[in-house]
Amino acid sequence: MKELISFIDSVFVFYNDNIGSYLLFIFLIPTGIYFTIKFKFLQITSLPHSFKIISGKYDKDQDAGDINHFRALTTALSATIGTGNIVGVALAIYFGGPGAVFWMWVTGILGMMLKLVESTLSLKYRKINEDGSVSGGPMYYMEYGLKDKLGKYAKKLAIVFAGATVLCAMGTGNMAQSNSISDIMFKNYNIENWMTGLVLVILVLLVIVGGIKRIADVTSKLVPFMAVLYFVSTIIVIAVFFKDIPDAFSLIISDAFTGTAVSGGFLGSVFLITLKNGVARGLFSNEGGQGSAAIAHAAAKTKYPTREGLVASVGPFIDTLLICTMTALVIILSGAWQGGTEGVGMTVEAFTIGFTKIGLGDYAKHVVAGGLILFAFSTIIAWSYYGTRASEYLFGSKSIRSYRYVYGLFVFLGAIGKIDIVWHFVDVVITFMTIPNLIALVLLSSVVKKEIDSYFKIMKEKNI
C-alpha cells in the first residue's frame, strides 16, 4: 500500500512540476493581461468606487441576495487569507528567491481583474432558490452563459469545475488548513493533534451548519481582526529594519528577472523557476482566476453584477499586494530567506529575528501561530460554503446537510494525518478549476463588457 501511495504521489508531483504549473502560467497570465487591457486597468482605476461600495454606500436590503457587499468580501477574503499568506510566501521565496514576490504582485494585479470579471458573471447568472437564497459561481455561468456557444459541452465543463471545487474544498480549503493548525499547536504548545482536531471540528460545525449568513457573520468580524493583528505585527518587524526597505524592494525587482544563484541551504533558481513559483503561489494566495471567490460574491445583495465584481477586485489587493507583501518584507529584511529554513519555519525565524531586536524574541512563535490559526480557520469555514454550493449543483439541495458533516470529518482527518499527498493532489485539481474557468471568462468577455458599460452608464446618469 505504501508503495502504491508513493507512486500516486510521484505522479501528482510530476504533473504539477512539468504540466500543471505551466498550464496555469500559459492560461492565467495571458487571460489576465487580456482583460486588464480590454477594460483599461479598471481594477486599479475603480478602486475608490470599489471602497465606497464596500463601505455600504449603495447597500439596499430589498435587493436580491443573502449578504451585503462587505460580508461577501470578508467571506471571500477569509478563504484566501490563509496559510498562503504565511507559508506560501515563504515557500515562494525559498524555491524562487526574492524575485518570486514580484511575480506574486503581477499575479495579484491580474487577479484583481479576473475576480472582477468572474464575480460579475457569477451575479449575472446566479440562481434564486425557492427559499429566497441564491446559488452562483462559475458552474452556473458555464452552463447557462455558454449554452449557445458550446451546447451540451457547457454543462460538462460546469460539472468538471464543480467536481474539482468539491475536491479542493476537502483538500486545500480543509485538510491542509487543519493540518497546519494542529502541526503548529503541537510544535509550539505540545497539544496532541487529535485534541486540536476535535476542537476544530466542533468549532467549524457550529459555524457552517448555519449556512452563508452565519459564515458571513463570523468572517465579517474575524477577517478585519486577524488582518489588523497580523499587519501590526509585521509593521513592528519592518520598522526595526526601516533603513533597509529600499534595498529589499530593489532586490525583489532585480531578482525577478535574473534569479538567485545557489548559496548555502537556499535552493536558488533561474528566471523560469522564479516566475513559476511567483505565479503559482500568487494564485494559491488570492485564487484570482480560480473561480472560487465568485461563489461567495454571488450571494451579495445587489441588482448590478458589475458592482459586486468591483468589490471582488479588492480581494487580491488586500490579500496579495498588502498582506503577502508584508510577510515577504519581514522575511527578506530579517535575512531569514538566506537561512535555508523551509515553509513556516522561515516565517517564524524572520519574526524571531525582528522581535529579538526589541527584546521580544520569545513572542515571535506566538505571533505566527496566532496568525496561522486565525487565517487557516477562516479558510476552512469559507471553503465549506464553496464546497456546499458545488455539491448542491452536482447532487441537489438534499446533499448539503450530509456534505457539511463529511466536511467536518475531513477537518479531523487533516488534523491527525500527514497530508503531503493531499497538497500535491489539490495542486492537480486546482488546474481543473482554473483552466475551465479561464476558458469560460474569455468566451463570455462580450457579456462582461455589456455589463460593465451598462453599469457605469447608469452611475453617470445618476451622477453617483
N, C-alpha and C positions, 0 to 999 in steps of 0.2 A: 504493500500500500504506500509506504514512504517513497519507494522508487517511482510509483505512478504519479504521486503528488508532485514530486521533484521534477518529473518530465513535463507535466502540465504547466508547472510554474515556469520552466525554461522556455516553453512555447510562448507563454504570455510575455515574458521578458524579451524574447526575440522579436515578437510582433511590435511591442512598444518601442524598442530601440531602433528597429530597422524599417518599420512600416507605419505604425500608428502616429508616432511623433511627427514624421514627415508629412503624412496626410493632413494632420491638423495644421501644420505650417502652410502647406500648399493651399488649403481651403480657407483657413481663418484670416490670414493676413490680407490676401487679395480682396476677400469679401468685405473686410473692414475698411480697407482703403477705398474700394468702390463706393460704398455708401457714404463715407466721410466726404469724398469729393462730390458725389451726386447731390448731397444736401449741404454742401459748403460749410463743413465743420459745425453743423448745427449743435452737436453735443457740447461744444465749447461756447459758442455764441449765445446759446439759450440758457446757460447756467443761471443767470439772475432770475429769469422767469421760472425756471425749474424750482428754485428755492422758495419762490413765492407760492407756488402750488403746494409744496411740502409744508409750508407754514400754516396751511389751512385757509388761505385767502379765497379759494374757489370751492371749498367743500360745501356740498348740499346733501342733506340727509335723505332727500326724496329721490336722489339718483339711484339707479340700479347698482347693486354690488353689496359686498359683505362688510368691507372695512374702508376707512378713509385713506387718503394718499400717504400720509405719514406712516400709518401702520402697515400699509402694503410695502413701503420701502424698508421699514425696520424688519419685517418678516423676511424679505429677500436678502437684506444685509446679514441677518442672523445666520442664514445658510452659507453666505460667502465669507463672512468674518469668522474664520475658524483656524484650524491647525495650519492652513496655508500661510497665514499671516505671521506665524511664529516659526513653524517647522519648515514650511515650503520655501520661504525666503532664504533660510539658512541652507537648505539643500540646493537651491538655485545658485547661490554663491559658492558653495562647496564644490559642485560639479562644473559650474560655468564661469566662475570668477566674478569679480565685482561688476563686470560688463553686463552680466545677465540681468542686473537690475534695470539697466537702460531698456532692454528689450521687454522687461515686465512693464515699464512705463508705456512703451509703444502699444503693447497688448492691452493695457488699461485704457488708453485713449481710444483705440479702435473698439474695445469692448464697450465703452460708453455709447458709441454709435450703434453697435449691434444690439445692445439691450434696448435702446430707443426703438429700433425697428421691430424687434421680436415682441416687445411688450405692446407696441401699437397694434400689431397684427393680432396679438392674443386678446386684446379688448375688442377688436373688430369682429372676431369670430367666436367670442365666448358664448357659452350656452347658459341660459337662465333656467334653472331647475324648477320643478313643481312647487317646492317649498320656498322659493324665492332666492335661494342661494345660487351661486354661479360656479361654473366649471370652465376652465380655459387653459390655454397653453398651446405649444406647438402642434400637438396631435390634432387639435381642433382646426387650426388654420391650415394644416396639411390636408386633412380630409375634406374640408369644405372649401377652402380657398383654392386648392389645386385640382379640384374635381374636373373642371373644364380642360385643364392643361394635361393632366396625367391619367384621367379616367380611373379605372379600378386600382391603378398603382398608387394613387393618392392615399387611399385607405391603408394599403400595405406599408407605405412609408410611415404613416402615423402609428401603425402597430409596432414597427421596429423601434421608433422613438419611444413610445410608451413602455415597451418591454425593457428597453435599456434604462429608462428612468426608474423603473421599479428596482432593477438590479443595482443601479448606482445609489439609490436611496438606502438600500440594505448595506451596501458596502462603504462608499466614501462618505455618505451622509450619516451613517450609523456605526457600523463596527469599527471603522478606522478611528472615529472620534471617541467612542467609549474606550477603545484600547489605549488611546493616547492619555485619556484621563486616568484610567486605572494604573497605567505604567508610571506616570509621574507621581501619583498618590503613593505608590509602593516605594519608589526610589526616594522621594522626599520625606515621607511620613511613616513608611513601613506598614501601610494599611494593605491587607490582603486584597488581591484582585477581585475575588468573589464578593467580598463585602462592598467594595466600590460598585461592582456591577449590580448588586441587589438594590442598593440605594438609588442608583441611576435609573433602573427600571421603574421603580416606584415613582420617582420624580417625573420621568418622561411620560408615563401613562397618565399621571394626574393632569398633565398639560394637554397632551394630544387627544385624549378622549373627548375633550370639549370642542374639537374642531378648530377651524381657522380663526374664529373670534377669540377663543381663549389663547390660542397660539399668538395671535396679534397682541392681545393684552399683555402677555408675558414679554414678548420681544420688544414692544414699544417702550417698556421700562428697562429691560435688561441691556439692549443694544447701546443706548446712549450712555448708560452707567459704565459698561465694560470698555467702551471705546474711549471715554474720557479717562478712566483709570489707567488704561494701558498707555494712552497718549501722554499723560503726565509723567509716568514712569520713564518713558523713552526721552522725554524732554530733559529730565534730570541728567541722564547719561550724556545726551548730546551737549548739554550745557557745559559739562566737565571738559569736553574736547572741542569747545566752541571755535577755537582758533584753527582747527584742522578741517572744518566743514568745507571750505572751498576746495581743499586738496581731495577730499572724499568724492565730491561731485566730479572733479576733474578726472579722478581715477575711474569712476563709473563710466564716464563718456569715452575716454580714450580706450579703456579695456573692452568696450562694446564692439570695437572694430578690429582689435588686434589680438584679443585673447590673452590669457596669462600662462606663462611657462610653468612647468612643474617645479615646485620648490618645497622641500620639507615634506610634511604629510599632506599638503594640498595637491589634489589630483591634476590641477591645471586644465587648460583647454585651448583649442584653436577657435577661430571665429565661429565656425558652424556649430560647435558644441555650446559655445556661449549663447548664440542665437537660439538654438533649440531649447536649452534649459530655461532661458528667459521667457520664451513664448509658452512653453508647457506649464511652468509654474505660475505665469501670469493668468493663463486660462483657469488653472486649478484654484487660484485665489479669487478671481472675480466672476468666473463662469460666463463671461461675455461670449455670446455665440453658441453656448451650450444649450440654451433654451429653458433651463430650469427656472430661472427667476421670473420668466414670463408667466409661469403658472401662478405664482404669488400675486403678481401685479394684475392678473386677470380678475382678481377679487375686489379691485378698487371701486369705490363709488364714484362714477363719472359717466357722462354720456359722450365724452370726447376721447377716443382712443389715443390720439396723439398726446393729450395731456398726461396720461399715465406713462406713455412712452418717455416723455421728458423727465418724469420722476425717476423712472428706471435708470436713465442715463447717469444719474448722480451716484448710483451704487458703486461702479468701478472707480469713480473719482475718490470716494471715501475709502473704499477697500484697498485699492492698489496704489493710487497716486499719493494717498496720505499715510494710511496705516502700514502698508508694506514698505514704503519709503522710510518711515521712522525706524522700523525694525532693521532695515538694511544699513541705515546710518549708524545705529548702535553697534552692529557687527563690524562694520568697516572702520569706524572711528576708534573703536576699542582695540583693533588689531586681532580680534578673535578669529577672523576669517583665515588668518595665516597659521593658526594653531593646529590644524589637522583634525579638529573635532567635527563630527558629522551631526546634522539634524538639530534636534532641540538642545543637545549638549553645547553646540556652538552659540546658541542664543543665551543659554544660561551663563556660559563663560563670558560673553560680551557684557551682560548686565552685572556680573560679579566684578569684572574689571572696573566698570564705571562706578558702581556703588562703593567699591573699596576705596576709591579716590576720595570719597566724602565720609568714610568711616562706617558705611552701612553694607559691607560686603555680604554679611550673613542674611540680609533680606532679599538678595537677588533671586534666590531659588523660589522664594515665596511670590515674588512679582511674576515670574514666568509661569509658575504653577497656577496662580490665580487667574492670569490672563488666559492660559491654555484651557483651564477647566470651564471658565465662562464662555469662551469662544466656542469650544467643542460642544458644550451642552446646547447652546443656542442653535448650532448647526444641526444637531440631532433632531430637535423639535421642528425646525423649519423644513428639513428634508422629509420628515414624516408626512407633511402636507403634500409635498410634491409626489411622493410615492402613493399616497392615498388617491390623489386625483388621477394618476396614471393607472392605478389598479381599477378605479371606477370606470375609466374609459375602456379598459380591456375586458372587465368581468361584470360590470354593472354596480349599482349603488349598494347591493347586498354584500359586496365583498369588503366594504370599508371597515366595518367593525372587526372582522377576522384579521384584516390586514394590520390594524393597529396593534392587536395583541401579538401577532407574529413579529411585528416590528420591535415590540418590547422584548421579546425573546432574543432577537438578534443583538439588541443592546447588551444583554448579559453575555452572550457568546463572544461578542467582540471584546468585552472587558476581561474575560478569562483566557482568551486564546492568543496564539501567535499568528498574526494575520498578514505576513509579507505577501502571501499568495493572493489575499483579498485585495491589497493595494494594487498588485500587478494586474489582477483581473479587472478591477474597476477602471484602470487606465485604458484597458482594451475597450470596455463598454462605453467609456466617455466618447470614443470616436463614433460609436453607433448612435449617440445622442447628437453630437455636434455636427457631423457631416450631413445627415439628413436635414437638420435644422437650417444649416447654411444654404443648402440647395433650395429649400423652400423660401428662404428670405429673398434670394436672388430672383426666383421665379415670380414672387409676389411684390417685387420692387415698385411696379406701377401702382399697385393698390396703396402702398405706403405713401408714395408721392401725393396721390389724391387726398389722402387723409391729412397729411402734413400741410399741404397747400390750403385745404378747406379750413383747417383749424386756425391757422394764422390769419386767414382772410376774415374769419368770424371775430377773432380777437381785435383785428384792426378796425372792423366796422363798429365794434362795441367800445373801441378806444380804451382797451384794457392793457 
